[in-house]
Amino acid sequence: MADEDQLPKASRRALMLGAASASAIVSIRPALAQTNASVMNCEIPVPDPGRAGQYVAADGKLVPAGTQGAFPAAGRPFKAEEVKNALNGGTLPGTTYEQSRAYTNYIRRLQSGTSGFTCFASLQMPRG
């Protein structure tokens, strides 16, 4: 008789755990979607404001303004979605193919502490 009394309690406990797990999944998924949306809206300036006035060489290195074969700063920061498309073979909006390659090479070279680094790093994270 004691075993029969334990069965309903165990079933209730399993149902409660299942309900708690389901609510956790429901509340986590919107948070992940919101994070993904905010990541795709972050921006990457080329070059970062601390280096304004420098040009971007084809290999992505910053060079003095007027350097032959290098490109002036982009007129605006690029959104993460635009950068992601360019990194996958597309072209950054408002740029030529060569200019886009130079800018994406610059972005690939970003290091911690540089404006746009966190945005670029978040593009490298796998999405769930």
C-alpha positions in Angstrom: 0.0 0.0 0.0 2.9 2.3 0.7 4.2 1.9 -2.8 0.8 2.8 -4.3 0.8 6.1 -2.2 4.3 7.0 -3.5 3.3 6.5 -7.2 1.0 9.5 -7.4 3.5 11.7 -5.6 6.3 10.7 -8.0 4.0 11.3 -11.0 3.1 14.8 -9.6 6.7 15.6 -9.0 7.6 14.6 -12.6 4.8 16.7 -14.0 5.9 19.7 -11.9 9.5 19.3 -13.2 8.3 19.0 -16.7 6.1 22.1 -16.4 9.0 24.0 -14.9 11.3 22.9 -17.7 8.8 23.9 -20.3 8.4 27.4 -18.9 12.1 27.8 -18.7 12.4 27.0 -22.4 9.6 29.4 -23.3 11.2 32.2 -21.4 14.8 31.5 -22.7 13.9 31.4 -26.4 12.6 35.0 -26.6 15.7 36.2 -24.8 17.9 34.4 -27.4 15.9 35.8 -30.2 16.2 39.3 -28.7 19.9 38.8 -28.3 20.3 37.7 -31.9 18.3 40.7 -33.1 20.4 43.1 -31.1 23.6 41.5 -32.3 22.5 41.9 -35.9 21.8 45.6 -35.3 25.2 46.5 -33.7 27.5 48.6 -35.7 31.2 48.5 -36.8 32.9 51.8 -37.7 35.7 51.6 -40.4 38.0 52.7 -39.0 37.1 53.3 -35.4 36.7 56.9 -34.3 40.1 56.9 -32.5 41.7 56.4 -35.9 39.6 58.7 -38.0 41.5 60.3 -40.8 43.5 57.2 -41.6 42.9 55.2 -44.8 42.4 51.4 -45.0 44.9 49.4 -47.1 43.8 46.4 -49.1 45.1 44.1 -46.4 43.0 45.9 -43.8 45.9 47.7 -42.1 45.5 51.4 -41.4 47.8 53.7 -43.3 48.3 57.5 -43.6 45.6 59.4 -45.5 46.3 59.7 -49.2 48.3 56.4 -49.4 48.0 55.1 -52.9 45.8 52.1 -53.3 44.2 52.6 -49.8 40.6 53.7 -49.2 39.3 56.6 -47.1 37.1 55.9 -44.0 33.6 54.5 -44.7 31.0 57.2 -44.6 29.1 55.4 -41.9 29.4 52.4 -39.6 28.3 49.1 -41.0 25.5 47.1 -39.4 26.4 43.5 -38.3 24.1 42.0 -40.9 25.9 43.9 -43.6 29.2 42.8 -42.4 28.0 39.2 -42.1 26.9 39.3 -45.7 30.2 40.8 -46.8 32.2 38.2 -44.9 30.2 35.5 -46.7 31.2 36.9 -50.2 28.9 39.9 -50.5 29.9 43.5 -50.8 29.4 46.2 -48.1 26.7 48.7 -49.1 28.0 51.8 -50.9 31.4 50.3 -51.6 33.2 48.9 -54.6 34.4 45.3 -54.5 38.0 46.3 -53.7 36.9 48.8 -51.0 34.6 46.2 -49.5 37.4 43.6 -49.3 39.7 46.2 -47.6 37.1 47.1 -45.1 36.2 43.5 -44.3 40.0 42.8 -43.9 40.1 45.7 -41.5 37.1 44.2 -39.6 38.8 40.8 -39.4 41.8 42.4 -37.8 39.8 44.2 -35.0 41.2 43.6 -31.5 39.7 43.9 -28.1 39.4 47.5 -27.1 38.8 48.7 -30.6 35.4 50.2 -31.5 33.4 47.5 -33.3 35.3 44.5 -31.9 32.5 43.3 -29.6 30.0 43.5 -32.5 32.4 41.6 -34.8 33.1 39.0 -32.1 29.4 38.4 -31.6 29.1 37.6 -35.3 31.6 34.8 -34.7 29.5 33.2 -32.0 27.3 30.2 -33.1 23.6 30.9 -32.7 21.2 28.4 -31.1 
